[in-house]
Amino acid sequence: MSFAAASPDDAEAPGRTLAHQAVKGKDLWITAKHSEHEILKQEFTNGPDVTMACLSCHNQAALQFHKTIHWTWMDPGTEKSLQLGKGGLSVNNF
């Protein structure tokens, strides 16, 4: 797996900045050989089936993800009473 780096001329997107801060480094580490897991040795036909296969091993991932900035983000540009963002009122809640 490789990730394309932003051009030096481009401003870095806020999400990339937060990701760099979260891992505090550029190295990517792998803690499992996913090609060796039997549940992943199948043809998947839809996203939910992939998610269920992942969660069979990563059984705390969904709960942990719900605590990340992706899920708890609130729009700083709106009034607090509106509570717009993933952590409040949202049209896109996935």
BELZI-V399179 format. One record per run of one state. SS is the DSSP state (~ for helix, > for strand, _ for the rest). FROM is the first residue (numbers start at 1). TO is the last residue. If there is no record, write none. Layout:
ss=SS from=FROM to=TO
ss=SS from=FROM to=TO
//
This chain:
ss=_ from=1 to=13
ss=~ from=14 to=23
ss=_ from=24 to=33
ss=~ from=34 to=36
ss=_ from=37 to=37
ss=~ from=38 to=40
ss=_ from=41 to=46
ss=~ from=47 to=57
ss=_ from=58 to=60
ss=~ from=61 to=65
ss=_ from=66 to=68
ss=~ from=69 to=72
ss=_ from=73 to=83
ss=> from=84 to=84
ss=_ from=85 to=88
ss=> from=89 to=89
ss=_ from=90 to=94
//
